[in-house]
Amino acid sequence: MQAALDAGSLKSVLSDFQPKPVPVMAVYPSRKQLSPKVRALVDMMGEAWGKAV
């Protein structure tokens, strides 16, 4: 989306009314055999939103 804003194909509206960031938490069972799908999701979230995940 940022690229489209920078290119001018999108325009930001209501810039003064930006929502506050909402924390995201991943809750999953702590097991040795964690599902590869769950592990992939948690890893992707960590890469996308920071290492706090």
C-alpha positions as CSV (number, residue, x, y, z in Angstrom):
1,M,0.0,0.0,0.0
2,Q,2.8,2.4,0.8
3,A,4.2,2.0,-2.8
4,A,0.7,3.0,-4.2
5,L,0.6,6.0,-1.9
6,D,4.1,7.0,-2.9
7,A,3.2,6.6,-6.6
8,G,0.1,8.7,-6.2
9,S,-2.4,6.1,-7.3
10,L,-3.8,6.1,-3.8
11,K,-4.6,9.1,-1.7
12,S,-4.6,9.1,2.1
13,V,-7.9,10.5,3.6
14,L,-8.7,11.3,7.2
15,S,-4.9,11.3,8.0
16,D,-5.7,13.1,11.3
17,F,-7.8,10.1,12.5
18,Q,-5.3,7.2,12.3
19,P,-6.2,4.3,14.6
20,K,-3.8,3.5,17.4
21,P,-1.7,0.3,16.9
22,V,-3.3,-2.8,18.3
23,P,-1.0,-5.5,19.8
24,V,-1.3,-8.9,18.2
25,M,-0.6,-12.1,20.2
26,A,-0.2,-15.7,19.0
27,V,-1.3,-18.3,21.5
28,Y,-0.5,-21.9,20.7
29,P,0.3,-25.0,22.7
30,S,3.9,-25.5,23.8
31,R,4.7,-28.9,22.6
32,K,7.8,-30.5,21.1
33,Q,5.9,-31.5,18.0
34,L,4.4,-28.2,17.0
35,S,2.5,-28.3,13.7
36,P,4.6,-27.1,10.8
37,K,1.6,-24.9,9.7
38,V,1.4,-23.2,13.1
39,R,5.2,-22.8,13.2
40,A,5.1,-21.2,9.7
41,L,2.4,-18.8,10.7
42,V,4.1,-17.7,13.9
43,D,7.4,-17.2,12.0
44,M,5.6,-15.2,9.3
45,M,4.0,-13.0,11.9
46,G,7.3,-12.4,13.6
47,E,8.9,-11.4,10.3
48,A,6.0,-9.1,9.3
49,W,5.3,-7.4,12.6
50,G,8.5,-7.7,14.6
51,K,10.3,-10.0,16.9
52,A,8.0,-9.4,19.8
53,V,5.7,-12.1,18.4
